Amino acid sequence: MSEATINFENQDLIRALFGERDRHLRKVRDSVGIEVVIRGDELHLFGTDAQVERGREIFTKLQMLLEKQGTLRDGEVVRVIEAQLTSSSSNETASADGAVIVRGTTRSKPNGNGAKTTDSGINLFDRTAKIHPRTAGQFEYVEAIRQNDVTLSIGPAGSGKTYLAVAMAVNALRQDQVRKIVLVRPAVEAGERLGFLPGDMHAKLNPYLRPLLDALNDILSYEQVKRYLESDVIEIVPLAYMRGRTLNSTFMILDEGQNTTITQMKMFLTRMGQESKIVVTGDVTQIDLPPEVPSGLIDAFGRLGHLPGLACVELTTLDIVRHRLVGEIVKAYDGDQHHASKRRHK
């Protein structure tokens, strides 16, 4: 654990630096991953060597701007953070769902699927990380989320639907485009009954909501996820708990949307308040509803696709970026129904 100290003339300057309701402080703290403590007229930064150095550089530049102008605007804070983070590192790693995390660079990443990823990176303002779509379909999906208030996405397992949506939600939160992220899943059983799981209702629902938490933990640090959940900035809820709510300035993601009924899909989409975004994802080859019940996601694709401000994006097996076998497995199962039908007619 390292520490750095920044001196100020008085505490009024520190409060101005932090911004209204500490919004500037939260941007820097969450972007760099440092802890910040005020002691008199001093700002103390705690973290790893790299985190503390980045935090010190950012706060020093913001301090200079504040002393020169007497105030700090949100856009200036974002630009200082981004400039510092993009100059710090150029290391590159891959996420669990295959979207490329590029640290400290905005270059495009060539790939074999024709993705035009120039300037398509999702800036997390966190540890110099950017996430880039890896395929043409993923690029179209990210751009659709950027340009529309509601995005409906259908695609196979491993195509990055949920991961990229969560990354876009974090990006919007850290740019103050929204105040809250709500991650939603229907609690639909896939061959096993909820009643056989141990624990109370919340314990029974945990396995259904866990994939959303896994995506968050892959994008953010454990401490940041814990802080956001405890402060209710990020909320993970079953679909049934959404009834009756109106959410303003919120980024809402409905995962496993293929397992909603038409009524449930209507209920969820109409929770949308002012300055909010919605992304619905699903895999229509994995519908766990009774055969006689139509999928709300499939219905929404046909019913709502013509509305301005709403985009429908369909990803394919070409967009699968997990292990190479995942795409082959999906293709094999997609063809299973066709082969079974042939065998029945022999």
Order of alpha helices (4+ residues) and beta strands (2+ residues): beta-alpha-alpha-beta-beta-alpha-alpha-beta-beta-beta-beta-alpha-beta-alpha-beta-alpha-alpha-beta-beta-alpha-beta-alpha-beta-alpha
